[in-house]
Amino acid sequence: MENDMKIAFIGLGNMGGGMAANLAKAGHEVRAFDLSEEALARAVEAGCARAASAAEAVSGAEAVVTMLPAGRHVAGVYEADVFPNAAPGTLLLDCSTIDVATARANIEASTAKGLVAVDAPVSGGIAAANAGTLTFMVGGTDEGFARAQPILAKMGKAVIHAGDAGAGQAAKICNNMLLGASMIATCESLALAQKLGLDPQKFFDIASVSSGQCWSLTSYAPLPGVGPTTPADNGYKGGFAAALMLKDLRLAMEAAQSVDADVPMGSRARELYEAFVAADKDGHDFSAIIQTLQGSRCPL
Ligand code: NAD
């Protein structure tokens, strides 16, 4: 793949802004578009070319990356802007986190139009998007993956072919369901340890090298001053917002229902984040749920 390949990038928010900038830094002509003038201006400052509309960004592009809030936004942009303007054979990479059913329908509709599409959601937050260290999980054909891999590699540290259409989204929501449940389990264990009179740092030192060890504890410790520097050390700001965790848990529940899967821990995690997000007006990081669990009586 040539580094000067023309790439349309639609959705330049918290995640897309840094991702588009990394493609521009790698030498690509990135035709950027966002409904927000502020987001678009930031992308232009970071080396992207301003497009007046999504349609203009797509015309003449060899690949189209979307990083949008939800399935309906991606389906809407594909129908209104991508399908009427993309040349046959154009590669479509949707990096948004969306429901599996819409991801599959989008890829099917793209294939019918002679386009090559993959779902390629990410693991990693805003810092990883800016640093180009995201993990991409890709669903689609071997051809789609082979063409997408070198583009995604410019925005991430790992690019994995998860399987056929929709497999990337399936991997993403299963991963985040595991993360949501493991974060709550980590928080309640730390809160209980504290109430039992254990020094949280001591508990961290012990559990980190014992069978309770997990990423939520050792890489994302939810208490300030314990373990590595995490959003907990920054007033629970600047990490992965609890509202986004809730979004992913809702998608996981929807997917579980569609295949009649039993997910009791994921389901409870969704209920707990549902209550936390409803009460949290400040967009805190998902690890802030420890503050609810530290209360003298858990209200959830
Ligand atoms: P965001 O809200 O910051 O950005 C979305 C952008 O899309 C906004 O700038 C918005 O103006 C733009 N947009 C919406 N509709 C549009 C349209 N029709 N045409 C053009 N632009 C449009 O969201 P984000 O945090 O960047 O997340 C993007 C996606 O990545 C979501 O699906 C999210 O679930 C996923 N994700 C986010 C994180 C994170 O930490 N923020 C981590 C992993 C995955």
Boltz pocket constraint, residues with backbone or C-beta under 6 A from the ligand:
constraints:
  - pocket:
      binder: B
      contacts: [[A, 10], [A, 11], [A, 12], [A, 13], [A, 14], [A, 15], [A, 16], [A, 33], [A, 34], [A, 35], [A, 36], [A, 39], [A, 54], [A, 67], [A, 68], [A, 69], [A, 70], [A, 73], [A, 76], [A, 77], [A, 95], [A, 96], [A, 97], [A, 98], [A, 122], [A, 123], [A, 124], [A, 125], [A, 126], [A, 239], [A, 240], [A, 241], [A, 244], [A, 247]]
      max_distance: 6.0
